[in-house]
Amino acid sequence: MNEAIARPAAASAAAPAGTLGFRALFAAAIGVIVAQIGMVSVMQGLGIAGWGFVAALAIAYALALANVLAYAELSLMLPSAGSLSSFAQAALGHFPAILLVFAGYITPAMFGLPAELILVDQIVTQALPLPLPPFAWAVALVALFAWLNVLGTDIFARVQTALGFIVLVFLLVTGAAALLGAGTPAVEVGQDVALASLAEDTMVLGIVALAFWIFMGVEFVTPLVNEARDARRDMPRAMVTGLTAIFVAQLLFALGGAAVLPRAQLAGSATPHLDAVVAIFGPHAKVWFAALALVASASLFNTVLAAVPRMLWGMAMNGQVFPIFRSTHPRHGTPVAAIAFVAALPLVGLLWSGGSVEAILPLMIAASVAWLLAYTMAQVSLLVLRWRHPDWPRPFRMPLFPLLPLAAIAGMAVVVLNASPAPEMTGQIASYTGIVLAIFAVVGALWVKLAMKRGLFEPERPELAALPGATKE
C-alpha cells in the first residue's frame, strides 16, 4: 500500500477528444426527470407544504448546484476513473469509497426504484385493467431490462436524448396549460383560491429532502467525461443548465397541478401526476400518459442497470467488492452478476415495503437521505484533495472554495436531520436508511480490513480497467 498518492500526469487532466457535445451531455444530465417519482415528489411536496415547498425546492436547488460543481471538478481532475467511488478512494481511502457508491447508488436503488415500480403498477393498471397478478407489470419491466442489459442491447441508446427533451417539454406545457385555465379542473373553489390555499399550513425544512429528489443523479453525466468533445467547457455547463431546466419545469408542473387539483389530493394521491393530466387534458389522456409514464420508467431502469452494475464491476476489479461482480457474460462481455444484483434490489425493496402506495413517500425520502450522505462524502473528498494535492491539474475549479463546499456539507447535514415531513414517518425513514447503511458499513469495513488487508482511511489513486460491455449490439 503506497503511503502517498502519486501525482497524476498532467496529460490526464484533460479528457481525450470525444464525440459528445453540449446537447448530448445536457440530455444525460436531465435524464433524472425521465421518471415518475420526480413528478410525484413535487406534487406531493406542494400539497404537503404549500408555498413552503417552493422555498424548499430553492434550497434543494442551491445544494444540488454546489454538488454538481464539486463533481465537475473531481471528474475533470480524475477523468480516467471508471467509478464515482474513485473520488473518495483518492481522498479518503477504500472504506469511504465503498460507502459512497453503496449509499449513493445501491441504497437508492433499493428504495427509490421500488417507489417507481409501485407507480408503474398504479398507472398501467388504471389505464389497462387486465386480470394480472399484483406488480406483474413492475416485475416484467425489471426482468426485461436486466435481460437486455445482459445482452448488451440498449434499446434507448438512440432515443434517450429525444425522450429527455420530450418529458421536459411535457412538464412545461402541462404546467403552463393548467395555469392558463385549460381542461376541467377538479377544484370547485377556482384557481385563484386553490393557489391561495398554498399559503396555509406551510413548512420548509422538513420537506427539503423530498424536494431534493428531483435533482438526484445529475452527476450520472460525469462518467461520459472521456467521451465529451470539450469536457472542460461542456461538462459543468451541461450539469448547471440541466439543474436549472429541471427546477423550472418541475416547479411549473407542480403549480399547474395545484391549479387543477385540491391540495389534499396533491398530498394524498398515489398518482397526483396522472390526476392532474386527466383534469387538464380529459379522461382520454389516461392511456397516452400511461404509455409515456411506462416509457419514462423503462428509461430510468435502463439507465440504472447500465450504469450502476459497471460501477460495481469497476470496484470488483479494484478489489473493493466481492469478486463475483467481476463476472462477465462470455459472449457479450457485460457484468452479468452485477446486473442481476442491481436488478434484484428494487424487488427486495418492493417486498420490504409491502408494495403499498403509502410507502411511496417514505421510500423516496429514505433514498434521498442516502444520496445526500453520498453527496456529502463527495464534498469532503473535494476538500481533502484540494488540501493534500493543491498542485494536481484541475481543468475546472469549484468557485468560492472552501466556503461553498463547507456550506453545502452543513446544509445537507441539516436536511438529513430534518428529513421527515411528519412524525409518523420518522421511524420508517430511519429504519429504511439506518438498517441498510449500517449493514453496508459493517460489511465494507470488514472487507477492507480482512479481504483487502488495507487501512480503512488510507487514500490511493485508482487505476481502473476499461468498463465491460462498452460496445452495444
TANORSUL-V251166 format. One record per helix or strand of 2 or more residues. SS is the DSSP state (H for helix, E for strand). FROM is the first residue (numbers start at 1). LEN is the number of residues. If there is no record, write none. Layout:
# TANORSUL-V251166
ss->SS from->FROM len->LEN
ss->SS from->FROM len->LEN
This chain:
# TANORSUL-V251166
ss->H from->10 len->4
ss->H from->22 len->12
ss->H from->36 len->14
ss->H from->52 len->26
ss->H from->85 len->7
ss->H from->94 len->34
ss->H from->136 len->15
ss->H from->160 len->20
ss->H from->191 len->9
ss->H from->205 len->11
ss->H from->218 len->10
ss->H from->231 len->30
ss->H from->263 len->6
ss->H from->272 len->10
ss->H from->285 len->33
ss->H from->323 len->4
ss->H from->336 len->18
ss->H from->359 len->30
ss->H from->403 len->15
ss->H from->423 len->29
